[in-house]
Amino acid sequence: MTLFNNDKIENLLPYDGTAVYYGKTMTEEDATQYFNKLYRSIEWKNDEAVIFGKHFITKRKVAWYGDLSYIYNYSNTTKQALPWTEELAQLKKIVEELTGVTFNSCLLNLYHTGDEGMGWHSDDEKTLSRNTAIASFSFGADRKFSFRHKKTKETTSLLLENGSLLVMKDATQTNWFHSLPKSKKVTAARINLTFRTMKD
């Protein structure tokens, strides 16, 4: 199933962190099948955020799964993890075999079109283990993904493809922001799985 070649490993970031793009890890057919299954089986809900005291509900939908009923707090909202679905358990196994890292949770995002994106942020919440790996699995539409250094403002970008894997680790969340820019050219949906390690 997997197409990954170890010769492709290289750090996308020039300093202060490590981001490795594995490229496509499965065939286009397998990746599309996973997209369709995830689209139908995941308990998607519109994401919520409280910013400067104002309550926002996004068009983008999210879901939160894990080994245990982990509580995840971000943007002044709280989520409780659901048990793994069959497809998520399969993808978790693939990611762990490729990266050599064990994950205990996954935050999923559903972007219906390129009109939905994610602004600059870091996944550095206190409930996440510090400087551990975050593995980002992409399905559906290809989308641009960008990094920006918190101090130097240097940026770098790549295209996340259907069935591809990006791993951010070491001090990446401490020193770099990342974002998913909006794009009117993208009319199809994308599902993103970010496998994480919550503190016990």
N, C-alpha and C positions, 0 to 999 in steps of 0.2 A: 504493500500500500504506500509506504513512505518513499519520497523521492530525494530525501535530504542527503547531501554530500558534505562530509566534514571539511573538505578542502575550501568550502565557501566561507568559513567562519572568519570574521574580521570585525573589529570594533568600529562602529559608526561615529563614535564621539572622539574628538581630538584630545580630550583631557577630562579629569574630574568625574569619571563615570565610565560605565561599560554598557553598550547597547549592541546586541548581536542580531543580525537579520539572517534567519535560516532560509528564507525564500519559501517556495511552495514545498510543503511536506507530504503532499498526496496528489493524486490525479485530479484534474478538473471535475471529472464525473463524481468522484468520492466527495470532494469539497462541496459541490452543489447539493448532493444528497444530504450531507450534514446540515447545510444551510436550511434546506426545506424541513428537516426533522426538528431542528432547533426553533425555527419560526413557528411551528405548530405546537410543540410540546412544552416549551418553557412558559412559566407563569409571568408573562410580561406585565409591567405596570409603568405608567408614566412616572418619570423621576420628579422628585421634589427638592427644593432648596430654599433655605431661609437666608437671604442676603440683606444685611443692614436693616433687619427687622421686617423685610417684605417677603411674602411667601410666593414662590414661583413654581409652576408646574410645566415641565418641558414636553415638547413633542416627542423627543427621544424617550424610548422605553428601556427599563432596566430590570434585572433580576439578580438575586443573591443566593448562592448555594454553597454548601460546605459539609465537611465531615461531621460537624456538630452544629448546634443552633447558635452559631456565632452572631454576636451583635456587632454591627458595623455602623459607625457614626461618621458622616461627612456632610459638609454644607449644612450643618445644624439639623440634620435629619437622621433617623435611626432605622436600620433594617435588620431583620432576623433571618439567618440562613435557612434555606430549605434543603432537604436531603437530595443527593445527586440523582439525576435522571440517568437512564441507560446510556444515552449519547454523551452526556457530560462525563460520565465515568470512563467511557472509551477514550474520549479526547484528553482527559486528565492523564490516563496511562500513556498515551502517545507523547504528550508534552514531557512527562517525567522521564521517559526512556530517552528522548532526544537531548534533554538538558542535564540529566543526572541530578535533578532537584526534586524534592518531594513537596507538594503543595497540599493545603488543607481547605482551600476555599476558592470561589470564583465569582467575580462580578461581571455580569453580562450587559452589553449595551446593544440596542436595536436602533439603527439610524435608517429611517424609511427612505430618504433621498439625501442628496447633497445639501439640501437646505438645512439639514440638521448636522451639527458638529459639536465640538468641545473646545472651549477656550483654554488658555494657558493655565496649567496647574501641575502639581506634583502629587504623587500617591504616597504621602508621608504621614498619614494619620497615626496617632499614638497606638492604636489597636493592631497595627501592622508591625511585624518584626523589622527592626532597623537594618537598612542596607541588604535585605534579602532580595532574591530574584522575583520579578514579576514577568510572567510569560503571557504575551498577547497573541491570541489566535484569531485570525480574520477569515470571515466567510462572506461571500456575496460580492458586492461592487468593490472594485479597486478604489482605494482612497489615499490621498496624500496624508502623511503623518510628519509632524515637525518637532524639533527640539530647539530650546533656547536657553543658553547659559544664564544663570540668575545674576551673575556679576558682570561678565564681559559682554553679554547680550548676543554673543555669536550664535548663529543658527545653522541647522542642518536638517535636511528633509529626505524622505524616501517614499516610495509607493508601496502600500501594503496590498498584496494580491490575495485572490481567493484561495484559501487553504494554506496561507503563509503564517509563519511564526516569527515574532520579534520578542527578544528577551532583554529586559532592562535589569541591571544588577549593580552590585558594589555601591558607590556613592551617587549613582545617577539621580535618585529622587531628592537627595540633599542639595545637589548643585545644578540640576537642570529642570526646567519646565518642559512639558510636552503638550501638544494640541492636535486636534483633528479639524483642520480648516474647512469651512463650508465651501461648496462648489456647485454652481448652477448647472455645470456640465454633467453632474452625476444624477441620474434619474432613477437608479435602482437602489435596493436596500442593502445594507451591510450589517452583519452581526459580528460583534467583537467579544471575545472571551478573555478576561484577564485573570489568570490563575495567580493566587497570592498565598502568603503564609501569615495567618493570624496568630497573635500571642495566645497561649493557653491560659 
